[in-house]
Amino acid sequence: MKHIRLFFLFFFAASGVFPQSLPDSDPPPDKTTETLQLETLRYGTENEIAALIQTLKNENAFYLDDALAVLVQSTKNRIILSGAFGFFGDRSKSGLEERAIRVVKERDNEAAETILSAIDYLGKVKAPDAIEPLKDLIDRDEQRFMGSAIRALGLAGKVNPETADNTAEYLIDFCTNRNPGDENRREMVIALGELGSRKGISFLSEIAVSDDERPLLRMAALDSLSKIGDPEGLQPILTALVSPDPNVRSGAIAALGPFSGQEVEGVILEAFRDSYYRTRISAAKAAGERKFIEAIPYLRYRAERDEIPAVKDEAIRALGAMGNRGADAVLADLFTERKNTDRVRILAAEMLIRNNADDYAGKVILEMDEAQGKKQTALYNGFLRVMGTARTNTVEGLTRRFLTSGGVVEKSYALDMIVNNEFRDLVPQVKELTDEKNGTIARKARDVLKKLGAD
């Protein structure tokens, strides 16, 4: 090979022309991105492979899953294993369970980072074969991994009702007869909710109603009773509503989600009067989740007059969740009243555009232009963001205007509207933006063309 390289050097020196690189150092011209990425998986360093996994995650690209699974079976590199478990786990993608269980069983030979990521993965994919290894880890009281193992057990144990019941009994016995510590006890209470087994109701109820328990533990028990959703769990939730601790009261209101009836609805309305703002937030969420029409006047009052911005926000979101004309009328009033804060007007507009863009897009455009004319920059940008989410042909004219005379921000939102509404007639204007001189807009324009199948 050295002789060949010397030959090329003398040849090009004699001719006076040098190539940019010698032939045997040029990358093959026909290699695709996928081929290059496969080579990175086979021969790359841990950092190169970690960067590749992050790229695949950012691009929602899953075509290398099989190759990555093969790599995971043979490597012990903590960075690669952690990255792969996280990449698969975020999608609840199976295929790495055997390797992850092996990590848990042979944890004396693995890095802590790898063990934690393997445990987390087993929970996210609800791997039934992981139940016994996770119990073994918990029984050995290895504090570094206890919290993660308990969470994973709560997810993996609900594979079927019988397994859920057995796992619930195991956790209750552990809490009752051993000393898992405050934080691990709370994790077990949360896991009982994930399991959804009726076996946990009595145990959770005792915690929920006890003023001797820590508020955080009581709130976790209330949330778990809500997740189980059995009528037997309603009474302890109602009992917790009179707790002197405002956080517990708020947690009790939030736990009412799966329950119905006049008593529950009366409790929700009464919670709007609670002096603790988190309880009012929980009341608004509960009203929105159950589309509780009778709560609309209460939500309007909170959206207009509550002293806490977060309560106003949740009241407006609850009105948006109602999805009926009465609630939309209130939102329209909040949006058009120019004395309201920018925050209230923008969020009300967002709900209206999400629910009924055909009727309200034109009104939002008018108010957006008004804000721009008065140099109300924050309000204008807020309405601009809202319009970027609109799904209605009403915004085609606005989209054309932004492409023609808008700045970088307006053009960016115009591209969003093109994708949302599939404005294929505007493809020629989008292609004009793909010039590299347009910077980030050029990249976004190319993405838009790809999504529309016009690249």
Disulfide bonds with the S-S distance in Angstrom:
none
